[in-house]
Amino acid sequence: QVQLVESGGGLVQPGGSLRLSCAASGSSFPLHNMGWYRQAPGKQRELVAGITSAGSTNYADSVKGRFTISRDNAKNTGYLQMNSLIPEDTAVYYCYLRWGSRPGYWGQGTQVTVSS
């Protein structure tokens, strides 16, 4: 039973930065693929960035060059570094872990608001 705890969200001005964290319970974290998703009001949830257990990364076109996904397996924690934030980045951000074909696990979500 994997538990995910997210932190790091908040209010930031356009052009600012935030670092989201996703702390996972259990020792199997290094075996999981991990993704960060976001959902804005009235919009569908979308994949922002993903990283495989092997370290391969991918990003949505809207965040390429601004966001960086990473993981620290020794700490059972994943991260999303968000730079050059714009108002369109405003959303609830969720981390997601999945190991093979097993059902995945979602974090509780953390609010990111980009506004002046």
C-alpha positions in Angstrom: 0.0 0.0 0.0 1.8 3.1 -1.3 1.1 6.4 0.3 2.0 9.7 -1.5 2.4 13.0 0.3 2.7 16.1 -1.9 4.1 19.5 -0.8 5.5 22.7 -2.2 2.6 24.4 -3.8 1.5 27.9 -3.2 1.1 31.4 -4.6 3.8 32.8 -6.8 4.2 35.8 -9.2 4.6 35.3 -12.9 8.3 34.5 -13.6 8.8 32.9 -10.2 9.7 29.4 -9.3 8.3 26.6 -7.1 9.6 23.1 -6.3 7.0 20.4 -5.7 7.8 17.2 -3.7 6.2 13.8 -3.7 7.2 11.6 -0.8 6.3 8.0 -1.2 6.1 5.3 1.5 7.6 1.9 1.0 10.9 0.6 -0.3 9.7 -0.2 -3.8 9.8 3.5 -5.0 12.8 3.0 -7.3 10.8 0.4 -9.3 8.0 2.8 -10.1 7.4 5.1 -13.0 6.4 8.6 -11.8 4.5 11.4 -13.3 3.2 14.9 -12.5 -0.3 15.8 -13.7 -2.2 19.0 -13.3 -5.9 19.9 -13.5 -7.2 23.4 -13.9 -10.9 24.4 -13.2 -13.0 23.3 -16.1 -10.2 21.5 -17.9 -9.2 17.8 -18.2 -6.3 16.5 -16.2 -3.1 16.5 -18.2 0.3 14.9 -18.0 3.0 17.6 -17.3 6.1 15.5 -16.9 7.1 11.9 -16.5 10.1 9.9 -15.4 10.6 6.2 -15.7 12.3 3.9 -13.2 15.3 4.0 -15.5 15.4 7.8 -15.5 14.0 8.6 -18.9 12.0 11.9 -18.9 9.3 13.5 -21.0 7.5 16.8 -20.8 4.4 18.4 -22.2 5.1 20.9 -24.9 3.7 23.7 -22.7 6.3 23.2 -20.0 9.4 22.2 -22.0 12.4 24.3 -21.0 10.7 25.5 -17.9 10.0 22.5 -15.7 12.3 19.7 -14.6 11.2 16.3 -13.2 13.6 14.4 -11.0 13.7 11.7 -8.4 15.9 10.8 -5.4 15.4 7.1 -4.9 17.4 7.1 -1.6 14.8 9.4 -0.2 11.8 7.8 -1.9 10.9 11.3 -3.2 10.1 12.8 -6.6 10.3 16.4 -7.5 9.0 18.9 -10.1 11.1 22.1 -10.4 9.0 24.8 -12.0 10.7 27.9 -13.3 9.4 30.9 -15.3 5.9 30.3 -14.2 3.0 31.8 -16.1 -0.7 32.2 -15.1 -1.6 29.3 -17.4 0.3 27.0 -15.0 -2.3 27.6 -12.3 -3.8 24.2 -11.4 -3.9 21.5 -8.8 -0.8 19.3 -9.3 -0.9 15.6 -8.6 1.9 13.1 -8.5 1.3 9.6 -9.7 3.3 6.3 -9.4 2.8 3.0 -11.2 4.8 -0.2 -11.1 4.4 -2.3 -14.2 0.7 -3.1 -14.9 -0.4 -2.7 -11.3 -3.0 0.0 -10.4 -1.3 3.3 -9.8 -1.3 5.6 -6.8 -2.2 9.3 -6.7 -1.0 12.0 -4.4 -3.6 14.2 -2.7 -2.8 17.2 -4.9 -1.2 20.6 -4.2 -2.5 23.9 -5.4 -0.2 26.1 -7.6 -1.4 29.6 -8.3 0.5 32.0 -10.5 -0.8 35.5 -10.2 0.4 39.1 -9.8 
